[in-house]
């Protein structure tokens, strides 16, 4: 049997970022059931970094994470983790009042916003349909995240400090022996003092497996497609496009245009696949808001975004089991907040104070404690 201080269940961005920050201080094993790390939510993300347009707590986590993305530790990644994309927020004629409300609110926090005329919006985003766009503004604070480089940076750093990562291995029949958890896995038995639940959409079922009361984390399906751009459009310079109420969003992806209807349909945790109706909506929005003809759908897929009832992450020890730690419910922002949440979870596990950035932005980590959801 292999003995560790901490066993992390789940090899997505949450579990691997924690392993990266925790491995210098504790012995760590990450157990992932799939044959590849980041297979579900991480590998199917739209991979954008923004500082606004989410809940205030998530925006604060993004602000804390930004310094890591901008200046990762030496050797973490051979390429920059963020690439500026910029984003254009658009509204049709029926949503002018809503546009004015959002623009006024966001301008309070971001003086770099630029209101655009319709002509200016089309000049910046040549694929926009003139008879659709009635109002627009440009936000330079949108970035693409180099997700694979980020993920592999966490993996290399964790392994360099002794963490073991086991793939293609389910956790079966956990037992308590001599004050430790003993896990039967398909790779053999593993013993750990503390379990971390970083299982994404499976977080509640994993909690039940360990005799811990679920906290109501529900996965939601989100769909995306890619379609071909016309030859005269340079995908490298095209900004992201967001509908004012996030009815849809679009961005360049691999030289093509990614479109999502921003669906959030509750689902069972699984290797989720796109539904035909959501694929159809994604294509509809491309043709409604842009001049890009949808002659074929090059690729379609779906991923899971898992939320607690209050839509905030769940980070901390279970009240009923001080040897069971939650790291779940990151919704659609697990990648962009991973430096902040990985460091926070590591500090909580070793009994240290929250990372400095939390106090700097006035964010109390108790906001994320599972006790707020436990009956």
C-alpha positions in Angstrom: 0.0 0.0 0.0 1.2 3.5 -0.8 0.7 6.1 1.9 0.2 9.8 1.4 -0.9 12.8 3.5 -3.5 13.9 0.9 -5.4 12.0 -1.8 -7.0 14.3 -4.4 -10.0 12.7 -6.2 -10.1 14.3 -9.7 -7.5 15.2 -12.2 -9.0 18.3 -13.7 -7.8 21.9 -13.3 -9.0 22.0 -9.7 -7.2 18.9 -8.4 -4.0 19.6 -10.4 -3.7 23.2 -9.3 -4.1 22.1 -5.7 -1.5 19.4 -6.2 0.9 22.0 -7.6 0.6 24.3 -4.6 0.3 21.6 -2.0 3.1 19.1 -3.0 5.9 21.2 -1.6 4.4 20.9 1.8 2.6 17.5 1.9 2.8 14.1 0.2 0.1 14.0 -2.5 -1.6 11.6 -4.8 -4.1 12.6 -7.5 -6.5 9.9 -8.7 -8.2 10.4 -12.0 -10.7 7.9 -13.4 -10.3 8.9 -17.1 -7.4 8.1 -19.3 -6.4 11.7 -19.7 -6.1 14.6 -17.3 -8.6 17.4 -17.7 -10.8 15.2 -19.8 -14.2 16.7 -18.9 -14.7 20.4 -18.0 -11.1 21.5 -18.3 -10.6 20.1 -21.7 -13.8 21.5 -23.1 -13.6 25.0 -21.8 -13.9 28.1 -24.0 -10.7 29.1 -22.2 -11.3 32.8 -21.7 -9.9 35.1 -18.9 -12.0 38.1 -17.9 -11.9 40.3 -14.9 -15.6 41.3 -15.0 -19.0 39.9 -15.9 -19.1 37.3 -13.2 -20.2 37.4 -9.5 -18.1 39.8 -7.4 -16.4 37.0 -5.6 -15.4 35.4 -8.9 -14.1 38.7 -10.2 -12.0 39.0 -7.0 -10.6 35.5 -7.6 -9.8 36.5 -11.2 -7.9 39.6 -9.9 -5.9 37.5 -7.5 -5.1 35.0 -10.2 -4.0 37.6 -12.8 -0.5 38.0 -11.3 0.1 34.3 -11.6 -1.0 34.2 -15.2 1.1 37.3 -16.1 4.2 36.1 -14.2 4.2 32.4 -13.6 7.1 30.8 -11.7 10.3 30.3 -13.8 10.0 27.1 -15.9 6.2 26.8 -15.4 5.4 27.4 -19.1 7.4 28.0 -22.3 4.7 30.3 -23.6 2.7 33.2 -22.2 -0.4 31.8 -20.4 -2.6 34.7 -21.5 -3.0 36.1 -25.0 -5.0 39.3 -25.3 -8.1 38.9 -27.4 -10.4 41.8 -26.5 -14.1 41.5 -26.4 -17.0 43.3 -28.1 -20.3 43.4 -26.2 -23.3 43.8 -28.6 -27.0 44.4 -28.3 -29.8 44.5 -30.9 -32.4 47.2 -31.1 -34.7 45.5 -28.5 -32.0 45.6 -25.8 -30.8 49.2 -26.0 -32.0 50.0 -22.5 -30.3 46.9 -21.2 -27.1 47.8 -23.0 -27.1 51.3 -21.4 -27.5 49.7 -18.0 -24.6 47.3 -18.5 -22.3 49.9 -20.0 -22.9 52.4 -17.2 -22.3 49.7 -14.6 -19.1 48.3 -16.2 -17.7 51.7 -16.9 -17.6 52.3 -13.1 -15.0 49.5 -12.8 -13.2 49.6 -16.1 -12.4 53.0 -17.6 -10.8 51.4 -20.6 -14.2 50.4 -22.1 -14.8 52.0 -25.4 -18.3 52.7 -26.7 -18.6 52.0 -30.4 -20.8 53.2 -33.1 -22.2 50.6 -35.4 -19.7 51.5 -38.0 -16.9 51.2 -35.5 -18.1 47.9 -34.2 -18.2 46.5 -37.8 -14.7 47.9 -38.5 -13.4 46.1 -35.4 -15.5 42.9 -36.0 -16.0 42.7 -39.7 -18.3 39.7 -39.4 -21.0 41.5 -37.5 -24.3 41.9 -39.2 -25.3 45.6 -39.6 -29.0 44.9 -39.3 -28.5 43.1 -36.0 -26.1 45.3 -34.0 -27.7 48.4 -32.6 -25.2 49.1 -29.8 -21.7 47.9 -28.9 -18.7 48.5 -26.7 -15.2 47.2 -26.7 -13.4 45.8 -23.6 -9.7 45.2 -24.0 -9.7 43.0 -20.9 -10.5 39.7 -22.5 -7.7 37.1 -22.9 -7.4 33.6 -24.3 -6.0 31.2 -21.7 -3.4 28.7 -22.9 -5.2 25.9 -21.1 -2.9 23.0 -22.0 0.2 24.9 -21.0 -1.4 25.9 -17.7 -2.5 22.3 -17.0 0.9 20.8 -17.9 2.6 23.5 -15.8 0.6 22.4 -12.8 1.4 18.7 -13.6 5.1 19.2 -14.0 5.4 21.3 -10.8 3.4 18.9 -8.7 5.5 15.9 -9.9 8.7 17.8 -9.4 7.8 18.1 -5.7 6.9 14.4 -5.4 3.2 14.2 -6.2 2.0 11.0 -7.8 -0.7 11.2 -10.5 -2.7 8.1 -11.2 -4.8 8.0 -14.3 -7.4 5.4 -15.5 -8.3 4.5 -11.9 -11.6 4.6 -10.1 -11.8 4.9 -6.3 -13.6 1.9 -4.9 -15.0 1.1 -1.4 -13.1 3.6 0.8 -12.6 2.4 4.3 -11.2 3.8 7.6 -8.2 2.0 9.1 -6.1 3.2 11.9 -7.2 6.8 11.5 -6.6 6.9 7.8 -8.6 6.5 4.6 -7.8 3.3 2.6 -8.9 3.5 -1.0 -9.1 0.5 -3.3 -8.3 1.7 -6.7 -7.8 -0.2 -10.0 -4.1 0.6 -9.5 -3.9 -0.9 -6.1 -4.6 0.3 -2.5 -3.8 3.9 -1.5 -3.8 5.3 2.0 -4.2 8.9 2.9 -4.9 11.0 6.0 -7.1 13.5 4.2 -9.3 13.2 1.1 -9.9 16.2 -1.3 -13.0 16.1 -3.3 -12.1 17.7 -6.6 -14.4 15.5 -8.7 -16.2 18.3 -10.6 -19.6 17.1 -11.7 -19.2 14.0 -9.6 -18.5 15.9 -6.4 -21.7 15.1 -4.6 -21.6 11.3 -5.5 -18.0 11.2 -4.3 -19.0 12.8 -1.0 -21.6 10.1 -0.5 -19.0 7.5 -1.3 -17.1 8.8 1.7 -20.1 9.1 4.0 -20.3 12.9 3.7 -23.6 14.7 3.1 -23.8 16.3 -0.4 -24.0 20.1 -0.6 -26.1 20.3 -3.8 -23.5 20.6 -6.5 -25.3 20.1 -9.9 -23.5 19.8 -13.3 -24.9 21.9 -16.1 -24.4 21.1 -19.8 -22.9 23.8 -22.1 -22.7 23.4 -25.8 -20.3 24.8 -28.4 -19.7 24.4 -32.1 -17.1 25.6 -34.6 -17.8 26.8 -38.1 -15.5 27.9 -41.0 -14.8 31.6 -41.4 -14.6 33.1 -44.8 -11.1 33.5 -46.3 -11.1 37.3 -45.9 -11.4 37.1 -42.0 -8.2 37.0 -39.9 -9.1 34.9 -36.9 -6.0 36.0 -35.1 -7.2 39.6 -34.8 -10.9 38.9 -34.3 -12.2 39.8 -30.8 -14.6 37.8 -28.8 -18.3 38.6 -29.3 -20.7 38.6 -26.4 -24.5 39.3 -26.5 -25.4 41.7 -23.8 -27.4 39.2 -21.8 -25.1 36.3 -22.8 -27.7 34.7 -25.0 -24.7 33.6 -27.0 -21.0 34.2 -27.3 -18.5 33.7 -30.1 -14.7 33.7 -30.4 -12.0 32.4 -32.8 -11.0 28.8 -32.1 -8.3 27.1 -34.2 -8.8 29.4 -37.2 -12.6 28.9 -37.1 -15.4 30.6 -35.2 -16.6 29.1 -32.0 -20.3 29.7 -31.1 -22.1 28.8 -28.0 -25.8 29.4 -27.1 -24.6 29.8 -23.5 -26.9 27.0 -22.4 -26.8 25.8 -18.8 -29.0 22.7 -18.7 -28.9 20.7 -15.4 -27.7 17.2 -16.2 -26.3 14.0 -14.7 -22.5 13.8 -14.4 -21.3 12.0 -17.5 -19.3 12.3 -20.6 -21.8 14.8 -21.8 -22.7 15.1 -25.5 -24.3 18.1 -27.3 -28.1 18.0 -27.9 -29.3 18.7 -31.4 -31.4 21.6 -30.3 -28.5 23.4 -28.7 -26.3 22.8 -31.7 -29.0 24.3 -33.8 -29.3 27.4 -31.6 -25.5 27.9 -31.7 -25.6 27.9 -35.5 -28.7 30.1 -35.6 -26.9 32.8 -33.6 -24.0 32.8 -36.0 -26.4 33.5 -38.9 -28.5 35.9 -37.0 -25.7 38.1 -35.6 -22.9 37.7 -38.2 -22.4 37.4 -41.9 -20.6 34.1 -41.6 -22.5 31.4 -43.6 -23.0 28.1 -41.7 -22.3 25.7 -44.6 -21.2 23.0 -42.2 -20.6 22.5 -38.5 -16.9 21.5 -38.3 -17.2 20.3 -34.7 -19.7 20.3 -31.9 -19.2 19.3 -28.2 -20.5 19.9 -24.7 -18.9 20.2 -21.3 -20.1 20.4 -17.7 -20.1 23.5 -15.5 -20.9 22.4 -11.9 -22.5 24.8 -9.5 -23.4 24.9 -5.8 -26.9 26.4 -5.1 -25.4 29.9 -4.6 -23.1 29.6 -7.6 -19.9 30.0 -5.6 -17.1 27.6 -5.2 -17.1 25.1 -2.3 -13.7 25.2 -0.6 -12.9 23.8 2.8 -13.3 20.9 5.3 -16.6 19.2 5.7 -18.1 20.0 9.1 -19.0 16.4 9.8 -15.6 15.0 8.6 -12.5 17.0 9.3 -10.6 14.6 7.1 -12.7 15.3 4.0 -12.0 18.5 2.1 -14.2 20.1 -0.6 -12.7 21.7 -3.7 -15.7 21.8 -6.1 -18.4 23.9 -7.6 -16.2 26.2 -9.7 -18.8 26.5 -12.4 -17.5 27.9 -15.7 -14.6 29.7 -14.1 -12.4 27.0 -12.7 -9.6 27.6 -15.1 -9.3 31.4 -14.7 -9.5 31.1 -10.9 -7.3 28.1 -10.5 -4.2 30.0 -9.3 -6.2 31.6 -6.5 -8.3 28.6 -5.5 -5.4 26.2 -5.7 -3.3 28.3 -3.5 -6.2 28.9 -1.1 -7.0 25.2 -0.8 -3.4 24.3 -0.2 -3.1 26.9 2.6 -6.3 25.7 4.3 -5.1 22.1 4.2 -1.8 22.9 5.9 -3.4 25.3 8.4 -1.8 28.5 7.0 -3.4 31.9 6.5 -5.0 32.7 3.2 -2.7 33.8 0.4 -1.9 37.5 0.5 -4.0 38.4 -2.5 -7.2 37.6 -0.6 -6.8 40.4 1.9 -5.6 42.8 -0.8 -9.0 42.5 -2.6 -11.1 42.2 0.5 -12.2 38.6 -0.1 -13.0 36.5 2.9 -12.4 32.8 2.1 -15.2 31.9 4.5 -17.5 32.9 1.6 -16.6 29.5 0.0 -16.7 27.3 3.2 -19.0 24.3 2.8 -20.6 25.0 6.2 -22.8 27.6 4.4 -24.4 24.7 2.5 -24.4 22.0 5.1 -27.7 21.3 6.9 
